[in-house]
Amino acid sequence: MQDLSSWPTKRLLGRLNALRRLVESPSQSDLEPSEIRRGAEIQFKSDPRWSNAYKDLKSILDKRENVRSGRADRLARIKEGRR
């Protein structure tokens, strides 16, 4: 897999959201046992690779600059007295 630190922030956030959306375990999934792919990509949070991927991703994002949302930026400008 490509080094995550070279990914743009938007792509990292997309991956973070995808990891967060995963189901906890196969027993909580709607998938049939035949549909569960062993050894492929991470499908469940119970997979030990999930916690490693999540920690790696969070450590990279923690080093990135936080950018305020458009609304937060506008509110900050109003509070500072400029529009």
LINZI-V843615 format. One record per residue. RES is the residue in one letter. PHI is phi in whole degrees, 0 to 359 (none if undefined). Layout:
BEGIN
res = {RES:RES}
phi = {PHI:PHI}
END
This chain:
BEGIN
res = {M:Q:D:L:S:S:W:P:T:K:R:L:L:G:R:L:N:A:L:R:R:L:V:E:S:P:S:Q:S:D:L:E:P:S:E:I:R:R:G:A:E:I:Q:F:K:S:D:P:R:W:S:N:A:Y:K:D:L:K:S:I:L:D:K:R:E:N:V:R:S:G:R:A:D:R:L:A:R:I:K:E:G:R:R}
phi = {none:296:297:296:294:271:287:291:302:300:291:298:295:296:294:299:297:295:295:292:282:296:285:301:208:301:292:263:266:274:287:283:307:289:272:280:266:278:80:280:291:290:246:221:291:286:292:303:291:298:295:294:297:295:297:299:296:296:294:289:294:296:271:278:290:279:247:293:292:302:293:297:294:296:296:294:295:297:297:282:91:239:244}
END
